[in-house]
Amino acid sequence: MQRLETVRRNTGLEEGIPVLEKYLMEIYMNPGIATKELARRCLLPVPVAVAVKKEMLKLDLVTERSGVYLGEQGLELVETGMGFRGIDLSLYKRILTGPLIMDDFLRDSPELSEIFDHRPSVDVTIDQSKSTVETSLKRALLCLRYNLLIGKNVLCLGDDDLVSVAACFVLKKLFPDRKLPVSVTVLDIDDRFTAYIDTLTDKYLLPIKCLKHDLRSGIPSEIKNTMDAVFTDPPYTLLGLKLFLSRAYTALKNRNQGTVFVSYAHRGPLISLDMYKSILELGLVPVEIIPRFNTYEGAGIFGNTSQMIVLLSTGTSGAEPDKQESGLIYTGDIKKTIRFYQCRSCKMKIRVGQEQEYTTIEILKSSGCPQCGAGTFSLLERKRNDGK
Protein backbone atom coordinates (compact mmCIF):
# COMPACT_ATOMS: atom_id res chain seq x y z
CA MET A 1 0.00 0.00 0.00
CA GLN A 2 3.05 2.28 0.02
CA ARG A 3 2.36 3.27 -3.59
CA LEU A 4 -1.13 4.45 -2.67
CA GLU A 5 0.28 6.49 0.19
CA THR A 6 2.67 8.10 -2.29
CA VAL A 7 -0.26 8.98 -4.58
CA ARG A 8 -2.23 10.38 -1.66
CA ARG A 9 0.69 12.49 -0.48
CA ASN A 10 1.57 13.83 -3.93
CA THR A 11 -2.03 14.77 -4.74
CA GLY A 12 -2.92 16.03 -1.24
CA LEU A 13 -6.07 13.90 -1.51
CA GLU A 14 -8.27 14.67 1.48
CA GLU A 15 -10.40 11.56 0.94
CA GLY A 16 -7.38 9.34 1.66
CA ILE A 17 -6.48 5.75 0.82
CA PRO A 18 -10.07 4.37 0.70
CA VAL A 19 -10.97 6.44 -2.37
CA LEU A 20 -7.73 5.39 -4.09
CA GLU A 21 -8.64 1.76 -3.50
CA LYS A 22 -12.05 2.42 -5.01
CA TYR A 23 -10.36 4.14 -7.97
CA LEU A 24 -8.35 0.99 -8.67
CA MET A 25 -11.36 -1.28 -8.11
CA GLU A 26 -13.42 0.61 -10.67
CA ILE A 27 -10.64 0.11 -13.22
CA TYR A 28 -10.31 -3.57 -12.24
CA MET A 29 -14.00 -4.17 -12.88
CA ASN A 30 -14.26 -1.88 -15.91
CA PRO A 31 -11.04 -2.01 -17.95
CA GLY A 32 -10.83 0.94 -20.34
CA ILE A 33 -13.05 3.16 -18.19
CA ALA A 34 -12.96 6.88 -19.01
CA THR A 35 -11.39 9.29 -16.54
CA LYS A 36 -14.60 11.33 -16.29
CA GLU A 37 -16.53 8.18 -15.38
CA LEU A 38 -13.90 7.31 -12.78
CA ALA A 39 -14.37 10.75 -11.28
CA ARG A 40 -18.13 10.29 -11.16
CA ARG A 41 -17.99 6.84 -9.56
CA CYS A 42 -15.39 7.89 -7.00
CA LEU A 43 -17.18 11.19 -6.22
CA LEU A 44 -14.09 13.17 -7.19
CA PRO A 45 -13.81 16.42 -9.16
CA VAL A 46 -12.51 15.65 -12.65
CA PRO A 47 -9.24 17.62 -12.13
CA VAL A 48 -8.56 15.58 -8.97
CA ALA A 49 -9.27 12.31 -10.78
CA VAL A 50 -6.85 13.40 -13.52
CA ALA A 51 -4.18 14.25 -10.94
CA VAL A 52 -4.62 10.83 -9.32
CA LYS A 53 -4.28 9.14 -12.72
CA LYS A 54 -1.06 11.00 -13.48
CA GLU A 55 0.50 9.90 -10.19
CA MET A 56 -0.64 6.32 -10.72
CA LEU A 57 0.83 6.31 -14.24
CA LYS A 58 4.24 7.17 -12.76
CA LEU A 59 4.06 4.13 -10.46
CA ASP A 60 2.75 1.67 -13.09
CA LEU A 61 -0.49 1.33 -11.12
CA VAL A 62 -2.45 2.24 -14.25
CA THR A 63 -1.87 2.55 -17.99
CA GLU A 64 -3.78 4.66 -20.50
CA ARG A 65 -4.81 3.80 -24.05
CA SER A 66 -8.28 4.91 -25.13
CA GLY A 67 -9.32 4.53 -21.53
CA VAL A 68 -7.69 3.62 -18.22
CA TYR A 69 -6.43 0.11 -17.41
CA LEU A 70 -4.55 -1.39 -14.50
CA GLY A 71 -0.80 -1.58 -14.88
CA GLU A 72 1.20 -4.58 -13.71
CA GLN A 73 1.75 -3.07 -10.27
CA GLY A 74 -1.89 -2.03 -10.02
CA LEU A 75 -3.15 -5.52 -10.83
CA GLU A 76 -0.80 -7.02 -8.24
CA LEU A 77 -1.94 -4.50 -5.64
CA VAL A 78 -5.64 -5.22 -6.22
CA GLU A 79 -5.37 -8.99 -6.34
CA THR A 80 -2.73 -9.56 -3.67
CA GLY A 81 -2.57 -6.40 -1.58
CA MET A 82 -6.33 -5.83 -1.48
CA GLY A 83 -7.26 -9.53 -1.51
CA PHE A 84 -9.27 -9.85 -4.72
CA ARG A 85 -7.40 -12.75 -6.32
CA GLY A 86 -9.79 -15.58 -7.19
CA ILE A 87 -12.99 -13.56 -6.84
CA ASP A 88 -16.11 -14.47 -8.81
CA LEU A 89 -16.06 -11.13 -10.62
CA SER A 90 -19.41 -11.65 -12.33
CA LEU A 91 -21.18 -12.19 -8.99
CA TYR A 92 -19.30 -9.28 -7.44
CA LYS A 93 -20.48 -6.95 -10.21
CA ARG A 94 -24.07 -8.13 -9.70
CA ILE A 95 -23.86 -7.33 -6.00
CA LEU A 96 -22.42 -3.87 -6.61
CA THR A 97 -24.72 -2.80 -9.43
CA GLY A 98 -27.99 -4.63 -8.86
CA PRO A 99 -30.52 -5.21 -6.08
CA LEU A 100 -29.33 -7.15 -3.04
CA ILE A 101 -29.78 -10.80 -4.00
CA MET A 102 -30.92 -12.43 -0.76
CA ASP A 103 -32.61 -15.38 -2.41
CA ASP A 104 -29.41 -16.45 -4.15
CA PHE A 105 -27.46 -16.58 -0.91
CA LEU A 106 -30.19 -18.34 1.06
CA ARG A 107 -30.77 -20.88 -1.69
CA ASP A 108 -27.09 -21.68 -2.11
CA SER A 109 -26.35 -21.65 1.64
CA PRO A 110 -29.34 -23.44 3.23
CA GLU A 111 -27.35 -24.03 6.42
CA LEU A 112 -27.33 -20.28 7.06
CA SER A 113 -31.05 -20.18 7.95
CA GLU A 114 -30.55 -23.13 10.26
CA ILE A 115 -27.60 -21.39 11.93
CA PHE A 116 -29.78 -18.36 12.63
CA ASP A 117 -32.66 -20.50 13.87
CA HIS A 118 -30.42 -22.09 16.50
CA ARG A 119 -29.05 -18.87 17.99
CA PRO A 120 -29.27 -18.49 21.76
CA SER A 121 -32.40 -16.72 23.00
CA VAL A 122 -32.23 -12.95 23.35
CA ASP A 123 -31.51 -11.25 26.65
CA VAL A 124 -33.73 -8.17 26.66
CA THR A 125 -32.00 -6.84 29.79
CA ILE A 126 -29.05 -5.91 27.56
CA ASP A 127 -31.27 -4.73 24.68
CA GLN A 128 -30.74 -7.77 22.48
CA SER A 129 -33.17 -8.39 19.63
CA LYS A 130 -32.45 -10.84 16.83
CA SER A 131 -32.32 -9.56 13.29
CA THR A 132 -33.59 -11.82 10.54
CA VAL A 133 -31.07 -13.75 8.47
CA GLU A 134 -31.95 -11.53 5.49
CA THR A 135 -31.10 -8.43 7.50
CA SER A 136 -27.69 -9.74 8.55
CA LEU A 137 -26.94 -10.62 4.93
CA LYS A 138 -27.99 -7.11 3.87
CA ARG A 139 -25.55 -5.64 6.39
CA ALA A 140 -22.73 -7.81 5.04
CA LEU A 141 -23.55 -6.88 1.44
CA LEU A 142 -23.70 -3.19 2.35
CA CYS A 143 -20.20 -3.50 3.84
CA LEU A 144 -19.09 -5.17 0.62
CA ARG A 145 -20.51 -2.32 -1.45
CA TYR A 146 -18.50 0.14 0.61
CA ASN A 147 -15.36 -1.89 -0.22
CA LEU A 148 -14.89 -2.64 3.48
CA LEU A 149 -15.13 -6.43 3.56
CA ILE A 150 -12.66 -8.05 1.16
CA GLY A 151 -9.14 -7.90 2.55
CA LYS A 152 -10.29 -5.87 5.58
CA ASN A 153 -10.38 -6.07 9.36
CA VAL A 154 -13.99 -5.89 10.52
CA LEU A 155 -15.22 -5.53 14.11
CA CYS A 156 -18.67 -6.38 15.48
CA LEU A 157 -19.47 -4.67 18.79
CA GLY A 158 -22.03 -7.17 19.97
CA ASP A 159 -23.17 -9.84 17.52
CA ASP A 160 -26.43 -11.48 18.54
CA ASP A 161 -27.34 -10.83 14.87
CA LEU A 162 -24.44 -13.01 13.60
CA VAL A 163 -23.29 -10.39 11.10
CA SER A 164 -19.81 -11.89 11.39
CA VAL A 165 -21.10 -15.24 10.18
CA ALA A 166 -23.25 -13.76 7.41
CA ALA A 167 -20.26 -11.78 6.11
CA CYS A 168 -18.13 -14.92 5.92
CA PHE A 169 -20.85 -16.82 4.05
CA VAL A 170 -21.06 -13.98 1.53
CA LEU A 171 -17.32 -14.31 0.95
CA LYS A 172 -17.64 -18.08 0.62
CA LYS A 173 -19.76 -17.48 -2.48
CA LEU A 174 -17.43 -14.84 -3.86
CA PHE A 175 -14.26 -16.88 -3.21
CA PRO A 176 -15.28 -20.55 -3.59
CA ASP A 177 -11.73 -21.83 -4.10
CA ARG A 178 -9.58 -19.97 -1.60
CA LYS A 179 -9.17 -18.91 2.01
CA LEU A 180 -11.57 -16.12 2.88
CA PRO A 181 -9.82 -12.72 2.57
CA VAL A 182 -11.14 -11.08 5.74
CA SER A 183 -10.48 -10.94 9.46
CA VAL A 184 -13.53 -10.52 11.69
CA THR A 185 -13.45 -9.82 15.43
CA VAL A 186 -16.48 -10.00 17.73
CA LEU A 187 -16.67 -8.34 21.14
CA ASP A 188 -19.76 -9.34 23.11
CA ILE A 189 -20.72 -9.23 26.77
CA ASP A 190 -22.87 -12.35 26.32
CA ASP A 191 -20.70 -15.47 26.38
CA ARG A 192 -23.56 -17.57 25.00
CA PHE A 193 -23.13 -15.83 21.66
CA THR A 194 -19.33 -15.86 21.68
CA ALA A 195 -19.44 -19.60 22.41
CA TYR A 196 -22.00 -20.19 19.65
CA ILE A 197 -20.00 -18.23 17.07
CA ASP A 198 -16.86 -20.14 18.14
CA THR A 199 -18.58 -23.45 17.32
CA LEU A 200 -19.54 -22.10 13.88
CA THR A 201 -16.00 -20.84 13.32
CA ASP A 202 -14.62 -24.31 13.99
CA LYS A 203 -17.28 -26.11 11.95
CA TYR A 204 -17.14 -23.91 8.84
CA LEU A 205 -13.51 -22.70 9.11
CA LEU A 206 -14.46 -19.05 9.38
CA PRO A 207 -11.89 -16.28 10.04
CA ILE A 208 -13.69 -15.00 13.16
CA LYS A 209 -12.19 -14.29 16.58
CA CYS A 210 -14.56 -13.85 19.54
CA LEU A 211 -13.83 -12.14 22.84
CA LYS A 212 -16.20 -11.85 25.79
CA HIS A 213 -15.96 -8.21 26.79
CA ASP A 214 -17.93 -5.46 28.51
CA LEU A 215 -17.45 -2.22 26.57
CA ARG A 216 -18.05 -0.17 29.69
CA SER A 217 -14.52 -1.11 30.75
CA GLY A 218 -12.93 0.24 27.56
CA ILE A 219 -11.76 -1.69 24.55
CA PRO A 220 -9.00 -4.33 24.47
CA SER A 221 -5.62 -2.82 23.63
CA GLU A 222 -5.06 -5.27 20.78
CA ILE A 223 -8.22 -3.97 19.08
CA LYS A 224 -7.35 -0.26 19.14
CA ASN A 225 -6.40 1.34 15.81
CA THR A 226 -6.71 -1.93 13.86
CA MET A 227 -10.15 -1.99 12.20
CA ASP A 228 -11.28 -0.84 8.76
CA ALA A 229 -15.00 -1.06 9.59
CA VAL A 230 -17.17 -1.53 12.67
CA PHE A 231 -20.71 -2.89 12.98
CA THR A 232 -22.85 -2.14 16.01
CA ASP A 233 -26.50 -2.40 17.03
CA PRO A 234 -26.10 -0.50 20.31
CA PRO A 235 -28.37 -0.23 23.36
CA TYR A 236 -31.50 1.87 22.85
CA THR A 237 -30.31 4.70 25.11
CA LEU A 238 -28.37 7.82 24.27
CA LEU A 239 -25.60 6.94 26.72
CA GLY A 240 -25.42 3.43 25.27
CA LEU A 241 -25.19 4.79 21.73
CA LYS A 242 -22.42 7.23 22.69
CA LEU A 243 -20.46 4.54 24.51
CA PHE A 244 -20.58 2.03 21.64
CA LEU A 245 -19.70 4.66 19.04
CA SER A 246 -16.82 5.91 21.18
CA ARG A 247 -15.44 2.36 21.34
CA ALA A 248 -15.98 1.95 17.60
CA TYR A 249 -14.02 5.12 16.90
CA THR A 250 -11.18 3.93 19.13
CA ALA A 251 -10.99 0.67 17.18
CA LEU A 252 -10.68 2.28 13.74
CA LYS A 253 -7.36 1.99 11.94
CA ASN A 254 -7.90 5.09 9.83
CA ARG A 255 -9.33 7.77 12.09
CA ASN A 256 -9.71 10.14 9.13
CA GLN A 257 -11.71 7.81 6.91
CA GLY A 258 -12.94 4.87 9.02
CA THR A 259 -16.52 3.62 8.66
CA VAL A 260 -19.04 2.59 11.30
CA PHE A 261 -22.31 0.84 10.42
CA VAL A 262 -24.90 1.62 13.09
CA SER A 263 -28.32 0.00 13.33
CA TYR A 264 -30.59 2.12 15.50
CA ALA A 265 -34.29 2.52 16.16
CA HIS A 266 -36.30 5.16 14.33
CA ARG A 267 -36.85 7.98 16.82
CA GLY A 268 -38.78 11.23 16.91
CA PRO A 269 -37.26 14.58 15.85
CA LEU A 270 -36.14 15.74 19.30
CA ILE A 271 -34.50 12.45 20.27
CA SER A 272 -32.94 12.24 16.81
CA LEU A 273 -31.53 15.75 17.27
CA ASP A 274 -29.79 14.70 20.50
CA MET A 275 -28.62 11.52 18.82
CA TYR A 276 -26.98 13.31 15.89
CA LYS A 277 -25.44 15.94 18.17
CA SER A 278 -23.76 13.12 20.07
CA ILE A 279 -22.60 11.51 16.84
CA LEU A 280 -21.04 14.73 15.58
CA GLU A 281 -19.34 15.38 18.92
CA LEU A 282 -17.61 12.02 18.53
CA GLY A 283 -16.11 13.17 15.22
CA LEU A 284 -18.41 11.02 13.11
CA VAL A 285 -20.56 12.23 10.21
CA PRO A 286 -23.47 10.41 8.54
CA VAL A 287 -22.86 9.63 4.87
CA GLU A 288 -25.94 7.46 4.34
CA ILE A 289 -29.16 6.85 6.27
CA ILE A 290 -31.38 3.97 5.16
CA PRO A 291 -34.83 3.83 6.84
CA ARG A 292 -36.38 0.43 7.63
CA PHE A 293 -33.17 -1.33 6.66
CA ASN A 294 -33.21 -3.85 9.53
CA THR A 295 -35.98 -6.27 10.44
CA TYR A 296 -36.08 -8.06 13.79
CA GLU A 297 -37.85 -11.02 15.29
CA GLY A 298 -40.16 -9.98 18.11
CA ALA A 299 -38.96 -6.39 18.61
CA GLY A 300 -42.46 -4.99 18.61
CA ILE A 301 -41.60 -1.96 20.74
CA PHE A 302 -39.80 -0.49 17.70
CA GLY A 303 -42.12 -1.92 15.08
CA ASN A 304 -39.66 -4.76 14.33
CA THR A 305 -37.55 -2.42 12.19
CA SER A 306 -34.67 0.02 12.55
CA GLN A 307 -32.60 2.27 10.34
CA MET A 308 -29.05 1.80 9.10
CA ILE A 309 -26.79 4.81 9.61
CA VAL A 310 -23.40 4.76 7.88
CA LEU A 311 -20.89 6.99 9.67
CA LEU A 312 -17.50 8.24 8.51
CA SER A 313 -14.81 9.26 10.99
CA THR A 314 -13.18 12.66 10.61
CA GLY A 315 -10.13 12.51 12.88
CA THR A 316 -11.57 15.14 15.22
CA SER A 317 -13.20 12.94 17.85
CA GLY A 318 -14.18 13.92 21.35
CA ALA A 319 -14.10 10.24 22.29
CA GLU A 320 -12.21 9.28 25.43
CA PRO A 321 -10.87 5.84 24.48
CA ASP A 322 -9.86 4.61 27.93
CA LYS A 323 -12.63 6.20 29.99
CA GLN A 324 -14.50 3.69 32.15
CA GLU A 325 -18.30 3.98 31.99
CA SER A 326 -20.32 3.25 35.12
CA GLY A 327 -23.59 4.80 33.93
CA LEU A 328 -26.80 3.05 32.97
CA ILE A 329 -26.57 2.20 29.28
CA TYR A 330 -29.38 -0.35 28.84
CA THR A 331 -33.07 0.45 28.55
CA GLY A 332 -33.97 -1.96 31.33
CA ASP A 333 -31.62 -0.18 33.73
CA ILE A 334 -33.34 3.15 33.14
CA LYS A 335 -36.96 2.08 32.63
CA LYS A 336 -37.30 -0.79 35.07
CA THR A 337 -40.61 -2.56 34.68
CA ILE A 338 -42.32 -5.67 35.95
CA ARG A 339 -44.46 -7.60 33.50
CA PHE A 340 -47.27 -9.85 34.64
CA TYR A 341 -47.84 -12.93 32.50
CA GLN A 342 -50.53 -15.58 32.76
CA CYS A 343 -49.96 -19.21 31.85
CA ARG A 344 -52.40 -20.10 29.08
CA SER A 345 -52.82 -23.62 30.44
CA CYS A 346 -53.28 -23.29 34.22
CA LYS A 347 -53.89 -19.50 34.43
CA MET A 348 -51.12 -18.98 36.99
CA LYS A 349 -49.88 -15.38 37.15
CA ILE A 350 -46.10 -14.91 37.04
CA ARG A 351 -43.92 -11.81 37.48
CA VAL A 352 -41.14 -11.17 34.97
CA GLY A 353 -38.48 -8.48 35.27
CA GLN A 354 -35.26 -7.49 36.94
CA GLU A 355 -34.90 -8.76 40.50
CA GLN A 356 -37.62 -11.35 39.78
CA GLU A 357 -37.15 -15.12 39.54
CA TYR A 358 -37.65 -14.84 35.76
CA THR A 359 -35.87 -11.79 34.37
CA THR A 360 -37.15 -12.17 30.78
CA ILE A 361 -40.09 -13.85 29.07
CA GLU A 362 -37.61 -15.93 27.07
CA ILE A 363 -36.25 -17.44 30.31
CA LEU A 364 -39.80 -18.13 31.52
CA LYS A 365 -40.71 -19.84 28.25
CA SER A 366 -37.60 -22.01 28.28
CA SER A 367 -38.19 -22.95 31.94
CA GLY A 368 -41.90 -23.52 31.58
CA CYS A 369 -44.71 -22.58 33.95
CA PRO A 370 -43.62 -23.35 37.54
CA GLN A 371 -47.05 -24.85 38.24
CA CYS A 372 -47.89 -26.94 35.16
CA GLY A 373 -44.77 -26.83 32.96
CA ALA A 374 -46.50 -25.28 29.93
CA GLY A 375 -44.55 -22.86 27.76
CA THR A 376 -47.12 -20.37 26.46
CA PHE A 377 -48.10 -17.19 28.27
CA SER A 378 -50.21 -14.06 27.81
CA LEU A 379 -49.08 -10.60 28.87
CA LEU A 380 -51.58 -9.16 31.34
CA GLU A 381 -49.99 -5.82 32.25
CA ARG A 382 -46.73 -4.05 32.92
CA LYS A 383 -45.87 -1.71 35.79
CA ARG A 384 -42.98 0.43 36.85
CA ASN A 385 -41.01 -1.36 39.52
CA ASP A 386 -41.70 1.53 41.88
CA GLY A 387 -45.41 0.81 41.56
CA LYS A 388 -46.24 3.79 39.36
C-alpha positions in Angstrom: 0.0 0.0 0.0 3.0 2.3 0.0 2.4 3.3 -3.6 -1.1 4.5 -2.7 0.3 6.5 0.2 2.7 8.1 -2.3 -0.3 9.0 -4.6 -2.2 10.4 -1.7 0.7 12.5 -0.5 1.6 13.8 -3.9 -2.0 14.8 -4.7 -2.9 16.0 -1.2 -6.1 13.9 -1.5 -8.3 14.7 1.5 -10.4 11.6 0.9 -7.4 9.3 1.7 -6.5 5.7 0.8 -10.1 4.4 0.7 -11.0 6.4 -2.4 -7.7 5.4 -4.1 -8.6 1.8 -3.5 -12.1 2.4 -5.0 -10.4 4.1 -8.0 -8.3 1.0 -8.7 -11.4 -1.3 -8.1 -13.4 0.6 -10.7 -10.6 0.1 -13.2 -10.3 -3.6 -12.2 -14.0 -4.2 -12.9 -14.3 -1.9 -15.9 -11.0 -2.0 -18.0 -10.8 0.9 -20.3 -13.0 3.2 -18.2 -13.0 6.9 -19.0 -11.4 9.3 -16.5 -14.6 11.3 -16.3 -16.5 8.2 -15.4 -13.9 7.3 -12.8 -14.4 10.7 -11.3 -18.1 10.3 -11.2 -18.0 6.8 -9.6 -15.4 7.9 -7.0 -17.2 11.2 -6.2 -14.1 13.2 -7.2 -13.8 16.4 -9.2 -12.5 15.6 -12.7 -9.2 17.6 -12.1 -8.6 15.6 -9.0 -9.3 12.3 -10.8 -6.9 13.4 -13.5 -4.2 14.2 -10.9 -4.6 10.8 -9.3 -4.3 9.1 -12.7 -1.1 11.0 -13.5 0.5 9.9 -10.2 -0.6 6.3 -10.7 0.8 6.3 -14.2 4.2 7.2 -12.8 4.1 4.1 -10.5 2.7 1.7 -13.1 -0.5 1.3 -11.1 -2.4 2.2 -14.3 -1.9 2.6 -18.0 -3.8 4.7 -20.5 -4.8 3.8 -24.1 -8.3 4.9 -25.1 -9.3 4.5 -21.5 -7.7 3.6 -18.2 -6.4 0.1 -17.4 -4.6 -1.4 -14.5 -0.8 -1.6 -14.9 1.2 -4.6 -13.7 1.8 -3.1 -10.3 -1.9 -2.0 -10.0 -3.2 -5.5 -10.8 -0.8 -7.0 -8.2 -1.9 -4.5 -5.6 -5.6 -5.2 -6.2 -5.4 -9.0 -6.3 -2.7 -9.6 -3.7 -2.6 -6.4 -1.6 -6.3 -5.8 -1.5 -7.3 -9.5 -1.5 -9.3 -9.9 -4.7 -7.4 -12.7 -6.3 -9.8 -15.6 -7.2 -13.0 -13.6 -6.8 -16.1 -14.5 -8.8 -16.1 -11.1 -10.6 -19.4 -11.7 -12.3 -21.2 -12.2 -9.0 -19.3 -9.3 -7.4 -20.5 -6.9 -10.2 -24.1 -8.1 -9.7 -23.9 -7.3 -6.0 -22.4 -3.9 -6.6 -24.7 -2.8 -9.4 -28.0 -4.6 -8.9 -30.5 -5.2 -6.1 -29.3 -7.1 -3.0 -29.8 -10.8 -4.0 -30.9 -12.4 -0.8 -32.6 -15.4 -2.4 -29.4 -16.5 -4.2 -27.5 -16.6 -0.9 -30.2 -18.3 1.1 -30.8 -20.9 -1.7 -27.1 -21.7 -2.1 -26.4 -21.7 1.6 -29.3 -23.4 3.2 -27.4 -24.0 6.4 -27.3 -20.3 7.1 -31.0 -20.2 7.9 -30.5 -23.1 10.3 -27.6 -21.4 11.9 -29.8 -18.4 12.6 -32.7 -20.5 13.9 -30.4 -22.1 16.5 -29.1 -18.9 18.0 -29.3 -18.5 21.8 -32.4 -16.7 23.0 -32.2 -12.9 23.4 -31.5 -11.2 26.7 -33.7 -8.2 26.7 -32.0 -6.8 29.8 -29.1 -5.9 27.6 -31.3 -4.7 24.7 -30.7 -7.8 22.5 -33.2 -8.4 19.6 -32.4 -10.8 16.8 -32.3 -9.6 13.3 -33.6 -11.8 10.5 -31.1 -13.8 8.5 -31.9 -11.5 5.5 -31.1 -8.4 7.5 -27.7 -9.7 8.6 -26.9 -10.6 4.9 -28.0 -7.1 3.9 -25.5 -5.6 6.4 -22.7 -7.8 5.0 -23.5 -6.9 1.4 -23.7 -3.2 2.4 -20.2 -3.5 3.8 -19.1 -5.2 0.6 -20.5 -2.3 -1.5 -18.5 0.1 0.6 -15.4 -1.9 -0.2 -14.9 -2.6 3.5 -15.1 -6.4 3.6 -12.7 -8.0 1.2 -9.1 -7.9 2.6 -10.3 -5.9 5.6 -10.4 -6.1 9.4 -14.0 -5.9 10.5 -15.2 -5.5 14.1 -18.7 -6.4 15.5 -19.5 -4.7 18.8 -22.0 -7.2 20.0 -23.2 -9.8 17.5 -26.4 -11.5 18.5 -27.3 -10.8 14.9 -24.4 -13.0 13.6 -23.3 -10.4 11.1 -19.8 -11.9 11.4 -21.1 -15.2 10.2 -23.3 -13.8 7.4 -20.3 -11.8 6.1 -18.1 -14.9 5.9 -20.9 -16.8 4.1 -21.1 -14.0 1.5 -17.3 -14.3 0.9 -17.6 -18.1 0.6 -19.8 -17.5 -2.5 -17.4 -14.8 -3.9 -14.3 -16.9 -3.2 -15.3 -20.5 -3.6 -11.7 -21.8 -4.1 -9.6 -20.0 -1.6 -9.2 -18.9 2.0 -11.6 -16.1 2.9 -9.8 -12.7 2.6 -11.1 -11.1 5.7 -10.5 -10.9 9.5 -13.5 -10.5 11.7 -13.5 -9.8 15.4 -16.5 -10.0 17.7 -16.7 -8.3 21.1 -19.8 -9.3 23.1 -20.7 -9.2 26.8 -22.9 -12.3 26.3 -20.7 -15.5 26.4 -23.6 -17.6 25.0 -23.1 -15.8 21.7 -19.3 -15.9 21.7 -19.4 -19.6 22.4 -22.0 -20.2 19.6 -20.0 -18.2 17.1 -16.9 -20.1 18.1 -18.6 -23.4 17.3 -19.5 -22.1 13.9 -16.0 -20.8 13.3 -14.6 -24.3 14.0 -17.3 -26.1 12.0 -17.1 -23.9 8.8 -13.5 -22.7 9.1 -14.5 -19.1 9.4 -11.9 -16.3 10.0 -13.7 -15.0 13.2 -12.2 -14.3 16.6 -14.6 -13.9 19.5 -13.8 -12.1 22.8 -16.2 -11.9 25.8 -16.0 -8.2 26.8 -17.9 -5.5 28.5 -17.4 -2.2 26.6 -18.0 -0.2 29.7 -14.5 -1.1 30.7 -12.9 0.2 27.6 -11.8 -1.7 24.5 -9.0 -4.3 24.5 -5.6 -2.8 23.6 -5.1 -5.3 20.8 -8.2 -4.0 19.1 -7.3 -0.3 19.1 -6.4 1.3 15.8 -6.7 -1.9 13.9 -10.1 -2.0 12.2 -11.3 -0.8 8.8 -15.0 -1.1 9.6 -17.2 -1.5 12.7 -20.7 -2.9 13.0 -22.8 -2.1 16.0 -26.5 -2.4 17.0 -26.1 -0.5 20.3 -28.4 -0.2 23.4 -31.5 1.9 22.8 -30.3 4.7 25.1 -28.4 7.8 24.3 -25.6 6.9 26.7 -25.4 3.4 25.3 -25.2 4.8 21.7 -22.4 7.2 22.7 -20.5 4.5 24.5 -20.6 2.0 21.6 -19.7 4.7 19.0 -16.8 5.9 21.2 -15.4 2.4 21.3 -16.0 1.9 17.6 -14.0 5.1 16.9 -11.2 3.9 19.1 -11.0 0.7 17.2 -10.7 2.3 13.7 -7.4 2.0 11.9 -7.9 5.1 9.8 -9.3 7.8 12.1 -9.7 10.1 9.1 -11.7 7.8 6.9 -12.9 4.9 9.0 -16.5 3.6 8.7 -19.0 2.6 11.3 -22.3 0.8 10.4 -24.9 1.6 13.1 -28.3 0.0 13.3 -30.6 2.1 15.5 -34.3 2.5 16.2 -36.3 5.2 14.3 -36.9 8.0 16.8 -38.8 11.2 16.9 -37.3 14.6 15.8 -36.1 15.7 19.3 -34.5 12.4 20.3 -32.9 12.2 16.8 -31.5 15.7 17.3 -29.8 14.7 20.5 -28.6 11.5 18.8 -27.0 13.3 15.9 -25.4 15.9 18.2 -23.8 13.1 20.1 -22.6 11.5 16.8 -21.0 14.7 15.6 -19.3 15.4 18.9 -17.6 12.0 18.5 -16.1 13.2 15.2 -18.4 11.0 13.1 -20.6 12.2 10.2 -23.5 10.4 8.5 -22.9 9.6 4.9 -25.9 7.5 4.3 -29.2 6.9 6.3 -31.4 4.0 5.2 -34.8 3.8 6.8 -36.4 0.4 7.6 -33.2 -1.3 6.7 -33.2 -3.8 9.5 -36.0 -6.3 10.4 -36.1 -8.1 13.8 -37.8 -11.0 15.3 -40.2 -10.0 18.1 -39.0 -6.4 18.6 -42.5 -5.0 18.6 -41.6 -2.0 20.7 -39.8 -0.5 17.7 -42.1 -1.9 15.1 -39.7 -4.8 14.3 -37.6 -2.4 12.2 -34.7 0.0 12.5 -32.6 2.3 10.3 -29.1 1.8 9.1 -26.8 4.8 9.6 -23.4 4.8 7.9 -20.9 7.0 9.7 -17.5 8.2 8.5 -14.8 9.3 11.0 -13.2 12.7 10.6 -10.1 12.5 12.9 -11.6 15.1 15.2 -13.2 12.9 17.8 -14.2 13.9 21.3 -14.1 10.2 22.3 -12.2 9.3 25.4 -10.9 5.8 24.5 -9.9 4.6 27.9 -12.6 6.2 30.0 -14.5 3.7 32.1 -18.3 4.0 32.0 -20.3 3.2 35.1 -23.6 4.8 33.9 -26.8 3.1 33.0 -26.6 2.2 29.3 -29.4 -0.3 28.8 -33.1 0.5 28.6 -34.0 -2.0 31.3 -31.6 -0.2 33.7 -33.3 3.2 33.1 -37.0 2.1 32.6 -37.3 -0.8 35.1 -40.6 -2.6 34.7 -42.3 -5.7 35.9 -44.5 -7.6 33.5 -47.3 -9.9 34.6 -47.8 -12.9 32.5 -50.5 -15.6 32.8 -50.0 -19.2 31.8 -52.4 -20.1 29.1 -52.8 -23.6 30.4 -53.3 -23.3 34.2 -53.9 -19.5 34.4 -51.1 -19.0 37.0 -49.9 -15.4 37.2 -46.1 -14.9 37.0 -43.9 -11.8 37.5 -41.1 -11.2 35.0 -38.5 -8.5 35.3 -35.3 -7.5 36.9 -34.9 -8.8 40.5 -37.6 -11.4 39.8 -37.1 -15.1 39.5 -37.6 -14.8 35.8 -35.9 -11.8 34.4 -37.1 -12.2 30.8 -40.1 -13.9 29.1 -37.6 -15.9 27.1 -36.3 -17.4 30.3 -39.8 -18.1 31.5 -40.7 -19.8 28.2 -37.6 -22.0 28.3 -38.2 -23.0 31.9 -41.9 -23.5 31.6 -44.7 -22.6 33.9 -43.6 -23.3 37.5 -47.1 -24.8 38.2 -47.9 -26.9 35.2 -44.8 -26.8 33.0 -46.5 -25.3 29.9 -44.5 -22.9 27.8 -47.1 -20.4 26.5 -48.1 -17.2 28.3 -50.2 -14.1 27.8 -49.1 -10.6 28.9 -51.6 -9.2 31.3 -50.0 -5.8 32.2 -46.7 -4.0 32.9 -45.9 -1.7 35.8 -43.0 0.4 36.8 -41.0 -1.4 39.5 -41.7 1.5 41.9 -45.4 0.8 41.6 -46.2 3.8 39.4 
